[in-house]
Amino acid sequence: MLFLLLSAPLFAETKSFFIDSFEYEDRVYSRSKKTELGDQTEIEVSAKYIYQPGTFARLRFETSPEENRENNETSKFEIQLGHKYQSVNFNVDLELQTNKSTNGGSALGLDLDSEYTNIKWQINPMFSFTFFPFNFDGEVGKEFNTWDVTRIKTIDGSPTTVSNSPVGSEKIVEKTIPGFVLGITPEAIKGLGIYAGFGVASYFYPTNPSFDLLTNTTATSWERKEDHGYKFGLDFERESFDLKVEYVGHDRSEETGSLLEYAASAYLIAKVGGLVFDAEITMSKAGQRPWFTPRGTTWFETTSPFRKIYKDYFGNNLQDWIGKTDFATGLRVGYQIGDFTPYFLVRYQGENFVFIENESAHLLRTADETKSHGGLSRFGSGAYLSYGNWVVNPEFEVRNAANPVFGNAADVRSNRLLSTYRKTDYLLTFTVSYDIDGDNAFAP
């Protein structure tokens, strides 16, 4: 049904209400897990209604496999509203939650970690000022996307002791840093955009200097403190290439349990004749005290070994990536033949590189979780097949790790220490996408 709607002439002619984008991405098959269809599915669909020029409403649906898979909690509905008044753009992002409690029910409210809620003032053709009340977009990277570097955690409830299990209404709350971004578009250099941003968020933290989640979890009293975020970068786009450089960081990662302290990325895609290539290098600096909150929970690990910070399987030692800086690099080279663009790829991740995907150093680990992959080499091939506004992208990748971190599909046990792990794996992924503005896959 969705494919029929996307192809229907009615939407292409009137464009008062239409599907403006769609993307389906799935891990099809791997050596370590065999068929993965449905386990790591990512879907994004966006339908847009234009009331009048400058005024629109958009309904977005997405699934995120990073969230709890049970009770349909990977699914997310958003309603985005936008209006332009003279030189000012107003955008609001609302989140629609269904099955809100065990008794059912729905809730509609502001998405409190969305960068899509903002007010942008185009001061003149050269300068713009954007205010983000919830999230000033603190992520970098494309293939090696970090998610929000400036995503922080705080304990709500002001307990006298941070126990292994929450007491009463105690819980861990996640939030992102709001702020503003100043954009500059120099008239002398066509296609160049430069920006710099600053933000601040408050969080609760014990007042006694001796407090430490590892050695002393007693809190005499609590106070509100502030975490300052900052970002800058550039986007230089011409007909034959597009260059993006990004940097994001914050100064209180140790007290806010953040996964990352700062990160930077440079990405270039260029086309010369039929030859197309893109290259990326991304750097991450891990936080000093990243809190370990198991998937789908609002507290630390509540069963033995009661890890509050990322530690090994037995809870004895901190994991090796904590506080470390490392890099990831990637290169794809393809050749366009009409609507068909085959390509080869090579990627490498340092042993302490942290980002959002399953291959991150904090997720892809040995059986006892004392070591990461130790350095991950990835190479393979894929292709883009375009059909109008549709793009199909299969990709096959071989992975070699320095340490045994890939599971054995023939040896799965409840105790991971008893399972066997391998140093090699392969993965087949499949992506289908649609964009109302046309096919822009693997192109500047």
N, C-alpha and C positions, 0 to 999 in steps of 0.2 A: 504493500500500500504506500509506504513512504517513497519508494522509487517512482511510483506512478505520479505522486504529488510533485516530486521534483521535476519530472519531465513534462508535466501538464502545460499546454500552451497558455492557459488562462493566467497563470502566475507570471509567465514571461511577458505577457502583453500588458497587464494592468499593474503588476508589482505593488498593489496596495497591501496584499498579504502574500507572503511567499517564504519558502525555505531558502535561506541565504547561505547556509553551510551545513555540511554533514561530514563526519569522519568516524570510521570504524577501524579499530586496530586490535589485533589479537595475536597472541603467541600460539601458533598452530601445533608445533611439535618440537620436542627437544629430546636429546638422548637421556637426560637425567630424570625427566618427568613424563616422557612420552606425550600423548595427546594432552594439550593444555587449553583447548578451545573452551571458552566460557569461564576459565579460572582467572585470567588476566585481561579480560575484555575491557577496552576503553571505547566508549561511544560518546560523541558530542553531536548534538543536533540543535540548530538555531533557526527559529521561525521569526520573521520580522513583519511588523505592520507599520506602514507609513501613513500617518494621519494627514500630514501636510508636510511640505518641505521644511526640514529642520525639527520635526516632531515625530517620534517613532516609539514603538513598543516592541520588545523582543522577548520571546520565550525560549529559554535554553534548557536543554536536558543533557546531563552527562553522567557517566559512571566512572568511578575512581577505584581501581582495585587496591589502592593503598588503604582504603577505609575497610571497616568491618563488612565482610561479605554476607553475614546473616541478616535476616529480616529486611532485605532489600536496602540496606544502609549504604551500599555503594552508589545508589541512584540519588540524583540531586536535580531539583527543578529551580530555575531562576527566572525572575521577571525583571527585565531591564527597561527603564524608561529614560528617554532622552528628549531634550528640548533646547533649541538654540534661540537666544534672544540677542539680536545685534551681534556683538563680538564675544558673547559669553555662552558656553555650552554647559548645561546641567545634565548630569547622568546619575541615576539611582539604580542600585542593584538590590532586588528583593529576593529572599529565599523562601521557597514553599516547601515545608516539611509535612509529609504525610505519615500516618501510623506513629504519631508523636509519642504515644504511651501504650501501655499494654491494653488500654481500653479503646485504642484507636484515636481518631481526631486529627485535625490538621492545624498548622500554624503558618502564618505569613508574616514575615518581618524582614528587617534589614539584614543583609549578609555582612556580618561584622568583621570578616577578614578579606573583603573583596576590594580590589583596586578599581573596579568598574563604577563604584560610587565616587564621583569627583565633580569638581567645578573648574572649568578651564576658561581662562580669560585670555583672548588673543589681543594683547596690548597694541601691537602693530604688526606689520608683516614680518618683523625680525624677532620680536620677543613674545613669549607666552608664559603664563603663570597658571599652574594647576594645583589645586588643593585636594588632597586625599584624606577624608576624615577617618578612614579605617586602615588602609594599607597603601603605602606609597610605592607598591610594586617592587619588593625587594628580592627579586630572583634574577639569575643570570644563566646563560648557557642555552644551547639548542638541543643537540643530541645528549649533552651532559648537563641537563637542566638541574639546578640546585633546589628548585622550589623557593620558598621565602627564606632567605638568609636571616631576615629580621623577624622571624617567627619566634616568640618568646613564651615562656611558661611561668606561672606564678601559683602559689598555694592560696586558695581561698578558704578562710575559716580561722586563721590566726591561731593554730594549735600551740600549746606550750611544749609539746614534743611531736616531732614528725615521725609518727609510728609506721610500722610495717603495713598496717591496715588503717584506712580512714575512720575517723570517729565522727558520728553525727553527720553534719553537712559538709565536712571537709572534702575538698576536691582540688585537682589541678586544672587550671584554666589556661587555655592557649589564646594568644592574641598576636596581632601583627602591629607593626609600628606605623602610625599615621604620619602625614607630613605634607610637604609641598615640593614641587619641582619647577624650576625655572628653565625654560627652553629657549635656545637661541638658534635662529636660522640665518646665517650670514648671507646677505644679498650678493656678495662678491663671489661666493663659491656655491654654485648650483648643486642642489642635492644633498648638502651637508646640514645636519642637525646636531646640536650639542646641548646637553642638559646637565643640571646639577640639582640634587635634592637633599633635603634635611628633614628629619622627623624625630619625634620623642614619644615614648609611652611609659606609663607608670606601672609599677609592680610592687607586690608586698615582699618584704624580706626582714628576717630577724635583726634586732638592733645589737645584740651581743656579738662582738668581733670574733668570738671563738666558735660561732656556729659553723658547722660543716656537715653535709649530708653523709660523709664517710666516717667522720670521727666524733662529732658532737651534734646530735639532732635536737638538743634542748634549746628552746627559744624563750628568752625572758619576756620579750615584747616584740611587736612588729612595727614597721614603718613603711611608708610609701617612698619608693625610690624611683629614679628615672633612667631609662635606657635610651641613648641617643643613636639614631640611625643616620646614615649618610650614603649617598650614591652619586655617581656621575658616569657619563659615557657619551658616545657619539654614534651617529648613523649616517653613513656616506653612501648615497645611492645614485648610481648612474644607469644608463640603459644596459651596459654590459657587465656591471658588477654591483655588489652590495656589501659594504663592510660595516660590522657592528662591533663596538667595544663597550664593555660594561664593567662596573665595579660597585659592589655593595658591601657595607659592613655596619657593625654596631659595637658599642664599647662596654656592654655589661653582659656578655655571653656567659661568664662564669657564674653569675648570680641568677640568671634567668633560664638556665637549663637548656640553652639553645644548642642545636646540632652543629651549627657553624658560627664562627666569629666574623669571617668575611670571605668573599669570593670574587673572582674576576674572570672575564671571558672575552675572547676575540673570535669573531666568526666572519669568514669571507666566502662568498659565492660569486663565481665569474663564468662568463661564457665567451669563447673565442671560436667563431665559426660554429661548427657542430659540436665542438668539445666543451663540456661543462664540468666544472669541479667545485667542490666546497671543502673548506678546511676549518678546523676549530681547535682552539686550545683553551682549556678552562682550568682555573686554579681554585682550590678550596683550602681554607684554614679551619680546622675543626675546633669546636668549643672546648674549654678546659674542664667543664663539668656537665656534659650532656645528660639530661635526665632520661632514665629508661622507663617509659610508660607503655606497657604492652598494648598491642593493637585493640582498639575499641574500648579502652578503659579511661578513667579519669583519675588514676592513682598509680603509684609505683607498683612493682611486682609484689603481689600479696601472698605469694607462696614461696617456700624455700627455693633458692637462697636469698630471697628478698632484696634483689638488686635495685638500688635507687639510681645508680649511675651505670652506664654500659660496662659490664664486666664479663669475665669468661663464664663458662657453663657452671662452674662451682661457686662463683661469686667471690673468688680470691683476689684477682688482679684486674686492674682497669684494662680495657681493650686497647690494642696497640695504636690505633689511629687517633686517639683522643689528644687534642692539642697540637696535632701535626699538620704540616702544610704539604700538599702534593698536587699533581697535575694529571690531566687527561687530554689526549690529543686524538684527532680523527681526520681522515682524508677520504673523500670519494671522488672518483674520476669516471665520467661517463661520456657517451657520444650519442647525440640526438639523430635519429633516423626517422624523419617524419613524426608520427605520434608515439614512437617507441624509443626509449632512452635506457639502454643497459648501462650498468656501472659496476665498478669494483670498489671495495672499501677496505680500509685498514684502520684500526683503532687501538689505542693503548691507554690503560688506566694504571696510575701508580698505586702502590700497595696501601696508601693512606688516603686516597682520594674519596671524598664523600659527596654524594648527590642523591637524587630522589629515587632512582631506579633500583631494581633488585641486585644489580651488579656492584652496588656501592660497597665500600670497605666495611661499613658497619652492618651490612646485611649478608654478604657473601663470605662466609667464614668456615673455618675448619670445624671438625666435630666437637671439640672442646671449647670452641670460640676464643681460643687464645691468639689466633692469627687470622688475618684477612687472606684474600687470594694471593697476596704476596707480589702482585703485579699481574695484570690481566691483558693478554694479547688477543685481539679479535680481528679476523679477516674474513672476507666473503664477497658475495656479489648480489645484485638485485636488478630490478628494472622498473621503470615507470611506463605505463601504458595509458595514454590519454584518449578519451572519447568525449568530445565536446567539453563540458565543464567537469566531467568525471575523470578521476585518476585512480588506477589500480597499481599497487606497489607491493609485490612479493619480495622478500629478502631472506637470504640464507647466510648464516654466520657460523664460523668455527671459532671456538674459544679455548685458549690455553692459559692455565693459571700456574703460578709457581708452587702453590700449595694445593692439596686435595680439598676442594670445596664444593664440587658438584656431586649431587646425590646419585645413588644407584637405584634405578627404577625397580630392580629385582631384589633389593635389600632395604626395605622400608620398615623401621622399628620405632616404637614409642620412645625409646631411649636412643637419642641420636649418637651417643658414644659407642653403641654397639653396631651402628650402620657403617657401611663402607662408602668412602668418598673417592672421587676421581679428580684428576687434574685437567681433563679435557671434556668438552661438551660441544654440541652443535644445536642451533636454534633456527627454526623457520618461522618468520612472522609474515603477516598479511594485512595490508591497509587498503581501505577504499575511502576516497574522499570526494567531496563535491563543493564547489565554490561558485556562487552566483556571479562573481566578478570574472570568472574564467579560470583556465588551467594555469596555475603558477607554480606547479611542483618542479623542484630541482631546476629553478631558473631565477636569475636576479630579479 
